[in-house]
């Protein structure tokens, strides 16, 4: 499930959020995508709590880039702590249920003897595994700051002096393709040789996230993580900023991994960020509204993935799972020649 942050919209596993504040001498806008796994519990909580943490953090008093970046870092830490505290009742319930399983039984025997107890424990374990990737973009007095954990992406699209489009990825993909993350894991004792051939760490793909109590508090229970001397999957965000937004800044994209992964899988491009930006530019020229632009981009990704599967169905006996797609689009000054009137909002969010 993704959740995005103007208004809040809710879809399967992601949460998206956009919000803003203006006064005579200070203004800020915030945009975010929370792409959850194992249900929506973590994505829902973190999206709502992150809004509160930033809104009540006295942002207007922060005078330097480092102060704003520290504010974002502390927001991620506080949201993670708050989420883990909400799990105390679940942990107590699981402990109580475990006492109801007769001693000396293996998993199969326990299910045969007390199936309702085992099913209850499995349900709780699934909820405890709920976690979320998070990408947050903050515009504060015309400067952009980006913080993220996991593999949701933030792209800033700019033009140079020759009007050539430049696409800058401001987020970090925290997964097993990231050499810096593999180095971090090796420094805490994990053999990364086998991880390079894998796509998962413990019970998830990302090397950083918010939530997922199971793999954080219980990482010793996972064979590939048990040797670590400290928690291998962390909530510490990578943060970039502040980036001055000027006339060269054209638009900002925040997306769940489902968007770029669908395109990568379908066409095999190693320039997927540029490819997505080009689709956005095409749709700016064709569509009359920002909603139309965002919807067309998501529709293109879905269609590419579907066509790829249909043309390779003989080699794929099972239908490949496509992740939920969330796209947040903030237009700064890219022209829309077919717009009937100027869009009332510079931001649009679309999900599939």
FENRA-V575983 format. One record per residue. N is the residue number from 1. RES is the residue in three letters. PHI is phi in radians with two decimals (999 if undefined). NEAR is the number of other C-alpha atoms within 10 Angstrom. D_FIRST is the distance of its C-alpha to the first C-alpha in Angstrom with 2 decimals. Layout:
n->N res->RES phi->PHI near->NEAR d_first->D_FIRST
n->N res->RES phi->PHI near->NEAR d_first->D_FIRST
//
This chain:
n->1 res->UNK phi->999 near->25 d_first->0.00
n->2 res->UNK phi->-2.03 near->34 d_first->3.78
n->3 res->UNK phi->-2.18 near->30 d_first->6.81
n->4 res->UNK phi->-1.98 near->34 d_first->10.29
n->5 res->UNK phi->-2.49 near->28 d_first->14.62
n->6 res->UNK phi->999 near->18 d_first->19.56
n->7 res->UNK phi->-2.15 near->12 d_first->17.37
n->8 res->UNK phi->-1.78 near->15 d_first->13.92
n->9 res->UNK phi->-2.11 near->17 d_first->11.48
n->10 res->UNK phi->-2.19 near->18 d_first->8.34
n->11 res->UNK phi->-2.30 near->19 d_first->5.99
n->12 res->UNK phi->-0.75 near->19 d_first->3.58
n->13 res->UNK phi->-2.21 near->25 d_first->0.57
n->14 res->UNK phi->-2.09 near->31 d_first->4.00
n->15 res->UNK phi->-2.08 near->32 d_first->7.23
n->16 res->UNK phi->-2.14 near->34 d_first->10.39
n->17 res->UNK phi->-2.37 near->24 d_first->13.80
n->18 res->UNK phi->-2.39 near->24 d_first->17.34
n->19 res->UNK phi->-2.66 near->16 d_first->20.45
n->20 res->UNK phi->-2.67 near->16 d_first->24.10
n->21 res->UNK phi->-2.64 near->11 d_first->27.51
n->22 res->UNK phi->-2.38 near->11 d_first->30.98
n->23 res->UNK phi->-2.42 near->8 d_first->34.49
n->24 res->UNK phi->-1.06 near->5 d_first->37.85
n->25 res->UNK phi->-2.12 near->7 d_first->37.60
n->26 res->UNK phi->-2.64 near->13 d_first->33.95
n->27 res->UNK phi->-2.58 near->15 d_first->30.62
n->28 res->UNK phi->-2.58 near->19 d_first->27.11
n->29 res->UNK phi->-2.33 near->18 d_first->23.75
n->30 res->UNK phi->-2.25 near->22 d_first->20.38
n->31 res->UNK phi->-2.32 near->27 d_first->17.26
n->32 res->UNK phi->-2.71 near->30 d_first->14.04
n->33 res->UNK phi->-2.25 near->33 d_first->10.61
n->34 res->UNK phi->-2.07 near->37 d_first->8.38
n->35 res->UNK phi->-1.85 near->37 d_first->6.04
n->36 res->UNK phi->-1.57 near->31 d_first->5.17
n->37 res->UNK phi->-2.34 near->25 d_first->6.60
n->38 res->UNK phi->0.97 near->19 d_first->8.39
n->39 res->UNK phi->1.58 near->20 d_first->6.53
n->40 res->UNK phi->-1.84 near->25 d_first->5.80
n->41 res->UNK phi->-0.97 near->20 d_first->9.49
n->42 res->UNK phi->-1.20 near->31 d_first->9.93
n->43 res->UNK phi->-1.10 near->32 d_first->7.63
n->44 res->UNK phi->-1.08 near->23 d_first->9.37
n->45 res->UNK phi->-1.09 near->19 d_first->12.66
n->46 res->UNK phi->-1.16 near->28 d_first->12.88
n->47 res->UNK phi->-1.14 near->26 d_first->12.21
n->48 res->UNK phi->-1.26 near->16 d_first->14.86
n->49 res->UNK phi->-1.22 near->19 d_first->17.20
n->50 res->UNK phi->-1.10 near->21 d_first->17.23
n->51 res->UNK phi->-0.99 near->19 d_first->18.42
n->52 res->UNK phi->-1.15 near->13 d_first->21.16
n->53 res->UNK phi->-1.06 near->17 d_first->22.20
n->54 res->UNK phi->-1.32 near->17 d_first->22.87
n->55 res->UNK phi->-1.13 near->16 d_first->24.35
n->56 res->UNK phi->-1.76 near->8 d_first->26.78
n->57 res->UNK phi->-1.71 near->15 d_first->27.68
n->58 res->UNK phi->1.00 near->10 d_first->30.82
n->59 res->UNK phi->-1.02 near->17 d_first->29.55
n->60 res->UNK phi->-1.12 near->15 d_first->32.63
n->61 res->UNK phi->-1.53 near->10 d_first->34.83
n->62 res->UNK phi->-1.42 near->15 d_first->33.44
n->63 res->UNK phi->-1.81 near->9 d_first->36.05
n->64 res->UNK phi->-2.12 near->9 d_first->35.16
n->65 res->UNK phi->-1.05 near->17 d_first->32.31
n->66 res->UNK phi->-1.12 near->13 d_first->32.38
n->67 res->UNK phi->-1.17 near->13 d_first->32.04
n->68 res->UNK phi->-1.17 near->22 d_first->28.93
n->69 res->UNK phi->-1.13 near->21 d_first->27.37
n->70 res->UNK phi->-1.15 near->13 d_first->28.34
n->71 res->UNK phi->-1.03 near->17 d_first->26.77
n->72 res->UNK phi->-1.13 near->27 d_first->23.37
n->73 res->UNK phi->-1.06 near->18 d_first->23.92
n->74 res->UNK phi->-1.13 near->17 d_first->24.88
n->75 res->UNK phi->-1.08 near->20 d_first->21.88
n->76 res->UNK phi->-1.09 near->27 d_first->19.53
n->77 res->UNK phi->-1.10 near->15 d_first->21.94
n->78 res->UNK phi->-1.17 near->15 d_first->22.23
n->79 res->UNK phi->-1.11 near->23 d_first->18.54
n->80 res->UNK phi->-1.04 near->24 d_first->18.21
n->81 res->UNK phi->-1.09 near->14 d_first->21.35
n->82 res->UNK phi->-1.09 near->15 d_first->20.34
n->83 res->UNK phi->-1.15 near->20 d_first->17.12
n->84 res->UNK phi->-1.06 near->16 d_first->19.21
n->85 res->UNK phi->-1.17 near->10 d_first->21.78
n->86 res->UNK phi->-1.28 near->11 d_first->19.54
n->87 res->UNK phi->-1.59 near->16 d_first->19.43
n->88 res->UNK phi->-1.06 near->11 d_first->23.21
n->89 res->UNK phi->-1.14 near->10 d_first->23.38
n->90 res->UNK phi->-1.11 near->15 d_first->21.06
n->91 res->UNK phi->-1.12 near->15 d_first->23.27
n->92 res->UNK phi->-1.14 near->10 d_first->26.36
n->93 res->UNK phi->-1.12 near->14 d_first->25.25
n->94 res->UNK phi->-1.12 near->19 d_first->24.61
n->95 res->UNK phi->-1.05 near->12 d_first->28.02
n->96 res->UNK phi->-1.09 near->13 d_first->29.68
n->97 res->UNK phi->-1.14 near->15 d_first->28.34
n->98 res->UNK phi->-1.13 near->14 d_first->29.49
n->99 res->UNK phi->-1.20 near->10 d_first->32.99
n->100 res->UNK phi->-1.47 near->12 d_first->32.98
n->101 res->UNK phi->-1.63 near->18 d_first->32.98
n->102 res->UNK phi->-0.99 near->12 d_first->36.60
n->103 res->UNK phi->-1.17 near->9 d_first->37.65
n->104 res->UNK phi->1.50 near->8 d_first->38.30
n->105 res->UNK phi->-1.65 near->12 d_first->35.81
n->106 res->UNK phi->-1.40 near->9 d_first->33.54
n->107 res->UNK phi->-1.05 near->11 d_first->29.98
n->108 res->UNK phi->-1.13 near->10 d_first->31.29
n->109 res->UNK phi->-1.13 near->13 d_first->34.14
n->110 res->UNK phi->-1.10 near->18 d_first->32.03
n->111 res->UNK phi->-1.16 near->15 d_first->29.80
n->112 res->UNK phi->-1.16 near->11 d_first->33.01
n->113 res->UNK phi->-1.43 near->14 d_first->34.56
n->114 res->UNK phi->-2.35 near->13 d_first->31.83
n->115 res->UNK phi->-1.05 near->14 d_first->28.79
n->116 res->UNK phi->-1.17 near->13 d_first->27.35
n->117 res->UNK phi->-1.23 near->19 d_first->27.52
n->118 res->UNK phi->-1.10 near->21 d_first->25.86
n->119 res->UNK phi->-1.11 near->12 d_first->23.02
n->120 res->UNK phi->-1.12 near->14 d_first->22.62
n->121 res->UNK phi->-1.14 near->20 d_first->22.59
n->122 res->UNK phi->-1.10 near->13 d_first->20.02
n->123 res->UNK phi->-1.09 near->12 d_first->17.67
n->124 res->UNK phi->-1.15 near->16 d_first->18.29
n->125 res->UNK phi->-1.06 near->18 d_first->17.94
n->126 res->UNK phi->-1.12 near->14 d_first->14.41
n->127 res->UNK phi->-1.14 near->21 d_first->13.60
n->128 res->UNK phi->-1.18 near->22 d_first->15.69
n->129 res->UNK phi->-1.51 near->21 d_first->13.75
n->130 res->UNK phi->-1.12 near->22 d_first->10.53
n->131 res->UNK phi->-2.55 near->29 d_first->10.37
n->132 res->UNK phi->-2.67 near->37 d_first->8.97
n->133 res->UNK phi->-1.31 near->31 d_first->10.58
n->134 res->UNK phi->-2.53 near->34 d_first->12.14
n->135 res->UNK phi->-2.25 near->30 d_first->14.43
n->136 res->UNK phi->-2.15 near->30 d_first->16.80
n->137 res->UNK phi->-2.04 near->27 d_first->19.69
n->138 res->UNK phi->-2.12 near->25 d_first->22.60
n->139 res->UNK phi->-1.85 near->20 d_first->25.56
n->140 res->UNK phi->-2.21 near->25 d_first->28.54
n->141 res->UNK phi->0.86 near->15 d_first->31.88
n->142 res->UNK phi->1.17 near->16 d_first->31.15
n->143 res->UNK phi->-2.14 near->15 d_first->29.95
n->144 res->UNK phi->-1.84 near->21 d_first->26.49
n->145 res->UNK phi->-2.23 near->22 d_first->24.82
n->146 res->UNK phi->-2.30 near->27 d_first->21.62
n->147 res->UNK phi->-2.30 near->24 d_first->20.02
n->148 res->UNK phi->-2.68 near->33 d_first->17.22
n->149 res->UNK phi->-2.27 near->29 d_first->16.07
n->150 res->UNK phi->1.58 near->29 d_first->14.22
n->151 res->UNK phi->-2.12 near->25 d_first->13.93
n->152 res->UNK phi->-1.25 near->27 d_first->12.52
n->153 res->UNK phi->-2.04 near->27 d_first->15.77
n->154 res->UNK phi->-2.19 near->27 d_first->18.16
n->155 res->UNK phi->-2.09 near->21 d_first->21.09
n->156 res->UNK phi->-1.88 near->21 d_first->24.25
n->157 res->UNK phi->-1.87 near->24 d_first->26.42
n->158 res->UNK phi->-2.26 near->21 d_first->30.12
n->159 res->UNK phi->-2.04 near->14 d_first->33.44
n->160 res->UNK phi->-1.56 near->10 d_first->36.52
n->161 res->UNK phi->-1.16 near->7 d_first->40.11
n->162 res->UNK phi->-1.73 near->6 d_first->40.37
n->163 res->UNK phi->1.12 near->9 d_first->37.30
n->164 res->UNK phi->-1.55 near->9 d_first->35.46
n->165 res->UNK phi->-1.25 near->18 d_first->31.68
n->166 res->UNK phi->-2.13 near->15 d_first->30.41
n->167 res->UNK phi->-1.94 near->19 d_first->26.77
n->168 res->UNK phi->-2.01 near->14 d_first->26.07
n->169 res->UNK phi->-1.48 near->14 d_first->22.96
n->170 res->UNK phi->-1.71 near->22 d_first->22.81
n->171 res->UNK phi->-1.76 near->25 d_first->19.97
n->172 res->UNK phi->-1.98 near->21 d_first->20.43
n->173 res->UNK phi->-1.41 near->22 d_first->18.46
n->174 res->UNK phi->-1.57 near->25 d_first->18.48
n->175 res->UNK phi->-2.56 near->21 d_first->18.64
n->176 res->UNK phi->-1.43 near->21 d_first->21.57
n->177 res->UNK phi->-1.62 near->15 d_first->22.89
n->178 res->UNK phi->-1.63 near->13 d_first->23.81
n->179 res->UNK phi->-1.09 near->13 d_first->27.45
n->180 res->UNK phi->-1.14 near->12 d_first->27.40
n->181 res->UNK phi->-1.20 near->20 d_first->24.69
n->182 res->UNK phi->-1.11 near->20 d_first->26.72
n->183 res->UNK phi->-1.11 near->12 d_first->29.77
n->184 res->UNK phi->-1.02 near->14 d_first->28.21
n->185 res->UNK phi->-1.15 near->23 d_first->27.31
n->186 res->UNK phi->-1.15 near->15 d_first->30.83
n->187 res->UNK phi->-1.26 near->14 d_first->32.39
n->188 res->UNK phi->-1.86 near->15 d_first->31.06
n->189 res->UNK phi->1.80 near->15 d_first->32.48
n->190 res->UNK phi->-1.50 near->20 d_first->29.88
n->191 res->UNK phi->-1.33 near->16 d_first->31.30
n->192 res->UNK phi->-1.50 near->19 d_first->29.23
n->193 res->UNK phi->-1.04 near->10 d_first->31.25
n->194 res->UNK phi->-1.28 near->9 d_first->29.17
n->195 res->UNK phi->-1.14 near->16 d_first->25.88
n->196 res->UNK phi->-1.10 near->14 d_first->26.84
n->197 res->UNK phi->-1.74 near->10 d_first->26.67
n->198 res->UNK phi->-2.03 near->12 d_first->23.29
n->199 res->UNK phi->-2.05 near->13 d_first->19.65
n->200 res->UNK phi->-2.27 near->15 d_first->18.54
n->201 res->UNK phi->-2.19 near->21 d_first->19.79
n->202 res->UNK phi->1.19 near->22 d_first->19.88
n->203 res->UNK phi->-1.94 near->12 d_first->16.66
n->204 res->UNK phi->-2.59 near->19 d_first->14.39
n->205 res->UNK phi->-1.47 near->17 d_first->14.95
n->206 res->UNK phi->-1.43 near->23 d_first->15.26
n->207 res->UNK phi->-1.59 near->25 d_first->18.51
n->208 res->UNK phi->-2.45 near->28 d_first->17.26
n->209 res->UNK phi->-2.93 near->29 d_first->14.33
n->210 res->UNK phi->-1.79 near->31 d_first->14.09
n->211 res->UNK phi->1.48 near->31 d_first->14.14
n->212 res->UNK phi->1.07 near->29 d_first->14.42
n->213 res->UNK phi->-1.01 near->18 d_first->17.77
n->214 res->UNK phi->-1.00 near->20 d_first->18.55
n->215 res->UNK phi->-1.52 near->24 d_first->19.04
n->216 res->UNK phi->-1.58 near->19 d_first->20.56
n->217 res->UNK phi->-1.30 near->12 d_first->23.00
n->218 res->UNK phi->-1.96 near->14 d_first->23.48
n->219 res->UNK phi->-1.12 near->22 d_first->23.70
n->220 res->UNK phi->-1.17 near->18 d_first->27.25
n->221 res->UNK phi->-1.47 near->12 d_first->25.99
n->222 res->UNK phi->-1.81 near->14 d_first->24.58
n->223 res->UNK phi->-1.00 near->10 d_first->27.38
n->224 res->UNK phi->-1.37 near->17 d_first->26.33
n->225 res->UNK phi->-2.02 near->23 d_first->25.93
n->226 res->UNK phi->-1.05 near->17 d_first->28.71
n->227 res->UNK phi->-1.41 near->15 d_first->31.36
n->228 res->UNK phi->-1.11 near->17 d_first->29.61
n->229 res->UNK phi->-1.56 near->13 d_first->31.72
n->230 res->UNK phi->-2.74 near->15 d_first->28.83
n->231 res->UNK phi->-0.99 near->16 d_first->25.05
n->232 res->UNK phi->-1.41 near->25 d_first->23.86
n->233 res->UNK phi->-1.74 near->24 d_first->20.20
n->234 res->UNK phi->-2.11 near->20 d_first->20.52
n->235 res->UNK phi->-1.91 near->23 d_first->18.95
n->236 res->UNK phi->-1.17 near->17 d_first->21.73
n->237 res->UNK phi->-1.46 near->26 d_first->20.55
n->238 res->UNK phi->-1.50 near->20 d_first->22.45
n->239 res->UNK phi->-2.29 near->22 d_first->23.90
n->240 res->UNK phi->-2.22 near->18 d_first->25.84
n->241 res->UNK phi->2.48 near->18 d_first->28.06
n->242 res->UNK phi->-1.51 near->19 d_first->29.83
n->243 res->UNK phi->-1.80 near->15 d_first->30.10
n->244 res->UNK phi->-1.22 near->15 d_first->32.47
n->245 res->UNK phi->-1.62 near->17 d_first->31.19
n->246 res->UNK phi->-2.32 near->12 d_first->34.13
n->247 res->UNK phi->-1.15 near->11 d_first->35.13
n->248 res->UNK phi->-1.39 near->18 d_first->33.90
n->249 res->UNK phi->-1.41 near->19 d_first->30.27
n->250 res->UNK phi->-1.76 near->20 d_first->28.85
n->251 res->UNK phi->-2.79 near->21 d_first->25.09
n->252 res->UNK phi->-2.13 near->21 d_first->22.01
n->253 res->UNK phi->-2.16 near->24 d_first->18.68
n->254 res->UNK phi->-2.09 near->26 d_first->15.42
n->255 res->UNK phi->-2.53 near->29 d_first->12.79
n->256 res->UNK phi->-1.32 near->34 d_first->9.80
n->257 res->UNK phi->-1.09 near->21 d_first->11.36
n->258 res->UNK phi->-1.02 near->23 d_first->10.48
n->259 res->UNK phi->-1.22 near->27 d_first->13.21
n->260 res->UNK phi->-1.29 near->21 d_first->16.00
n->261 res->UNK phi->-1.19 near->17 d_first->15.42
n->262 res->UNK phi->-1.07 near->25 d_first->15.71
n->263 res->UNK phi->-1.24 near->22 d_first->18.90
n->264 res->UNK phi->-1.02 near->19 d_first->20.24
n->265 res->UNK phi->-1.16 near->14 d_first->19.95
n->266 res->UNK phi->-1.32 near->18 d_first->21.55
n->267 res->UNK phi->-2.11 near->12 d_first->24.42
n->268 res->UNK phi->1.20 near->11 d_first->24.78
n->269 res->UNK phi->-1.30 near->13 d_first->25.41
n->270 res->UNK phi->-1.73 near->9 d_first->25.89
n->271 res->UNK phi->-2.16 near->10 d_first->25.81
n->272 res->UNK phi->-1.14 near->17 d_first->22.29
n->273 res->UNK phi->-1.09 near->20 d_first->22.14
n->274 res->UNK phi->-1.11 near->18 d_first->25.44
n->275 res->UNK phi->-1.08 near->16 d_first->24.46
n->276 res->UNK phi->-1.12 near->21 d_first->21.46
n->277 res->UNK phi->-1.08 near->21 d_first->23.83
n->278 res->UNK phi->-1.13 near->16 d_first->26.45
n->279 res->UNK phi->-1.10 near->17 d_first->24.25
n->280 res->UNK phi->-1.05 near->20 d_first->23.54
n->281 res->UNK phi->-1.05 near->20 d_first->27.31
n->282 res->UNK phi->-0.99 near->14 d_first->28.17
n->283 res->UNK phi->-1.31 near->20 d_first->26.06
n->284 res->UNK phi->-1.04 near->23 d_first->27.57
n->285 res->UNK phi->-1.34 near->15 d_first->30.87
n->286 res->UNK phi->-1.82 near->16 d_first->29.97
n->287 res->UNK phi->-1.49 near->19 d_first->27.70
n->288 res->UNK phi->-1.73 near->18 d_first->29.00
n->289 res->UNK phi->-2.41 near->21 d_first->25.96
n->290 res->UNK phi->-1.15 near->25 d_first->23.17
n->291 res->UNK phi->-1.04 near->16 d_first->20.73
n->292 res->UNK phi->-1.10 near->15 d_first->22.53
n->293 res->UNK phi->-1.09 near->24 d_first->22.26
n->294 res->UNK phi->-1.09 near->26 d_first->18.50
n->295 res->UNK phi->-1.12 near->19 d_first->18.02
n->296 res->UNK phi->-1.13 near->20 d_first->20.66
n->297 res->UNK phi->-1.14 near->22 d_first->19.13
n->298 res->UNK phi->-1.13 near->22 d_first->15.77
n->299 res->UNK phi->-1.05 near->15 d_first->17.93
n->300 res->UNK phi->-1.10 near->17 d_first->20.13
n->301 res->UNK phi->-1.10 near->22 d_first->17.50
n->302 res->UNK phi->-1.11 near->21 d_first->16.32
n->303 res->UNK phi->-1.16 near->15 d_first->20.04
n->304 res->UNK phi->-1.05 near->18 d_first->21.09
n->305 res->UNK phi->-1.16 near->21 d_first->18.73
n->306 res->UNK phi->-1.12 near->17 d_first->19.87
n->307 res->UNK phi->-1.11 near->13 d_first->23.48
n->308 res->UNK phi->-1.07 near->16 d_first->23.35
n->309 res->UNK phi->-1.13 near->18 d_first->22.26
n->310 res->UNK phi->-1.12 near->12 d_first->24.91
n->311 res->UNK phi->-1.39 near->10 d_first->27.58
n->312 res->UNK phi->-2.15 near->11 d_first->26.89
n->313 res->UNK phi->-1.11 near->13 d_first->26.14
n->314 res->UNK phi->-1.16 near->9 d_first->29.32
n->315 res->UNK phi->-1.63 near->8 d_first->28.21
n->316 res->UNK phi->-2.21 near->11 d_first->24.70
n->317 res->UNK phi->-1.07 near->8 d_first->25.41
n->318 res->UNK phi->-1.92 near->9 d_first->21.78
n->319 res->UNK phi->-1.09 near->10 d_first->19.25
n->320 res->UNK phi->-1.17 near->11 d_first->17.19
n->321 res->UNK phi->-1.40 near->7 d_first->13.43
n->322 res->UNK phi->-1.74 near->14 d_first->11.90
n->323 res->UNK phi->-1.22 near->18 d_first->8.59
n->324 res->UNK phi->-1.04 near->21 d_first->6.51
n->325 res->UNK phi->-2.04 near->27 d_first->8.92
n->326 res->UNK phi->-2.25 near->31 d_first->9.39
n->327 res->UNK phi->-2.31 near->28 d_first->13.06
n->328 res->UNK phi->-1.91 near->24 d_first->15.07
n->329 res->UNK phi->-2.11 near->22 d_first->18.78
n->330 res->UNK phi->-2.01 near->21 d_first->21.68
n->331 res->UNK phi->-1.61 near->19 d_first->25.08
n->332 res->UNK phi->-1.65 near->18 d_first->28.08
n->333 res->UNK phi->-2.68 near->13 d_first->30.99
n->334 res->UNK phi->-1.34 near->17 d_first->30.20
n->335 res->UNK phi->-1.23 near->13 d_first->32.38
n->336 res->UNK phi->-2.14 near->20 d_first->31.25
n->337 res->UNK phi->-1.09 near->13 d_first->34.56
n->338 res->UNK phi->-1.69 near->13 d_first->33.47
n->339 res->UNK phi->-1.17 near->15 d_first->32.05
n->340 res->UNK phi->-1.21 near->10 d_first->34.10
n->341 res->UNK phi->-2.39 near->10 d_first->33.66
n->342 res->UNK phi->-1.10 near->14 d_first->31.95
n->343 res->UNK phi->-1.01 near->15 d_first->28.32
n->344 res->UNK phi->-1.27 near->8 d_first->28.23
n->345 res->UNK phi->-2.20 near->12 d_first->25.19
n->346 res->UNK phi->-1.44 near->14 d_first->24.86
n->347 res->UNK phi->-2.23 near->20 d_first->21.06
n->348 res->UNK phi->-2.47 near->22 d_first->18.54
n->349 res->UNK phi->-2.21 near->27 d_first->14.78
n->350 res->UNK phi->-2.41 near->23 d_first->13.42
n->351 res->UNK phi->-2.27 near->25 d_first->10.26
n->352 res->UNK phi->-2.56 near->16 d_first->10.29
//
